[in-house]
Amino acid sequence: MWFSHAQKDLNPIHLFPILLEMSYTYFTLQKFRQSLKCIQRIINNPVKGLWSHLQLYAKLMEVLIYYELKEFDSLPYRIRSLRRFLNQSDKDFLIEDKLLIYIRDQLTDNISEKVRRQLHKNLKQEIITLKKNYKKDTIPTYFNFVVWLDSKIENEPFADLLRKRTKEKNDLLTLG
């Protein structure tokens, strides 16, 4: 693979955004193990000067990947780690906080599918409201949380919904 050879020559500050994109692509395609490998390369090799929003995104992706893999035993530690990271900043991470609470609340096996779907709907509405009302959009622009939640609500693959929504958006742009 060309990338295996090319990454040796890349400075980590240039490599990590590529790894994030690769992780997101794997995540979208539901190849969570490959997605996790990319994210762990970033998290396990911290680089001074790496933009904090990329570090935040990597840690948030890691939590989402473990959630998707249903590896709930390791999530409390990862959520605490991400919370510590968020608390080091002077910014408000309202959307990220809501997402972490949402995941934490699902770490029990006793939740019915109906309750879980309602949690998805509630979080989706909270994110939409926060994005409309919050002046500084602190949520990383790399991940579409609303479409991800819709994929949970509608029980449809994330990639399919993302493709459909992107096509609808593009169709609207060409009509206007």
N, C-alpha and C positions, 0 to 999 in steps of 0.2 A: 504494500500500500504506500503510495507516494507520501502520505502525511506522516507515517512513521519515520521516514528518513528526513523529511523537511523539518519536523519539530525539533530535532537536535540542534539545528542552526538558529532557531527562533529564540529571541529573548522572551522570558516568561511573561513580561508585560504585554507582549504581542500574542503569545501563545494562549494565554488564559481566556481572552474573549472568543477565540476560535473554539477552545474546549467547551465554553459555555454554549455556544451555538450548536456544537455537535451534541452536547448533552440534551439540549432542548429538542433537537431533531429526533434523537433516539427516544426521548420521553414521549413526544408526539406520536411516534410509531409504536408505542407501548413496548419498547425494548429497554426496559428499566435497568437491567443489569449493565448494559453498555452505557446508558446514561449515567449511572452511578460511578462507573470507572472514570469517566471524564471529570465528573464533579470532585471525586476524591483526589484526583491529581492536583486540582486547584487547592482544595482545603488542606491537604497534607503537605503542601509545598508553599507556605505563605511567602509572599514577596512584598518587601517594603516598596511603597509607591504604587501598589496596585489599588485602583480606585475602590473606595469603600462600597460603592453601589454594586460592583462586581463581586466583592466578597459576600455582601448581603445576599445577592442573587444566588450565588453558589450554595450558601448555607440554607437558603430557603428551598432551593431545588433539591438539596439533599433530604430535607424533611419530607417534601412531596414525594420523592422517589421511594423512601422507606414506607411512606403511607400507602403508595400504590402497590408496593411489594407485600403489603400487609405484615411487615416486620415491626409490629407494634411494641415489642420489648425494647427496642433500641430508640424508639421515638421520644420518651420522656427526657433522656439525656440530650438528645439532639435539639429538642425544643428549649431546654434550659440553656444550652450552649448558644443558640441563636438569640434567646432573650438577653443573655449577657452581652452579646455583640451589639444588639439594638440599644441597650441601656448605656453603652459607651458613647453614643451619639447624642448631640443636642437636638436632633430632629425628632418629630413625632412620627412614629410608624404605626398609624392607626389601622391601616389595612392589613399590614403584616401581623399586628397583634391579634386582630380578629381571626385571621387565618390560623394562627397558632392555637388560639382558644378553641376554634372549631375542630382542629385535629386532635387536640388534647381531649376534648369531650367525646371523641369517638374511639378512644383507646380501650373501651370495654367491649366484650363480646355480646353483651346483653342488649344491644341496640337492635331493634327491628329495622327491616329495610324501609318501612314506612317512616319511622322516626328519622332514620339516616337521610332519606330523601328530603324531609322537611328541614333538616339542618342544612342541607345543600342550598335549598331555596332561600332560607333565612340569610345565610352568608352571602349569597349572590345579591340579594336586595341591599344588604349592608354595604357591600363593596360598591355597588352602583351609586348608592346615596353618598358614600364617602368621596367617591371620585367626582361627583357633581358639586359637592359642597366644600370640599377641602381645597384651599388655595394652592398649596404646594403638593404636587402629586409625587409622593415619596415612593409609590409602588414602582418597582422596576418595569420598564417598558418592554422587557424581553418576554414576558409570560402573560398570556391572556387568561386571567383567573376566571372571568365570567364565562367564557366558552368552556373552560375545564369543568366548572361547576355544572354548566348545562349538560355536558357529556355525562355527568353523574346522575343528574335529574332525569334526563331522557334515555339513559342507558344506551348511549351511542358512542362509538369510538371518538376520542378527542380529535384525532387527525381528520376524520370525516366531517365533524362539525366545524372544525377550524377551516377546512377547505371550503365548505358550503358558505360559511359566514364571510370569508374573504371574497369569494366569487360574488355574493350578494352585494357586498360593499363596492367592489369594482364595477359591477353592473350599474349601481346607482351613480357612481362617478361618471361613467360614460354617458348616461342618460342626461345628466345635468349639464 
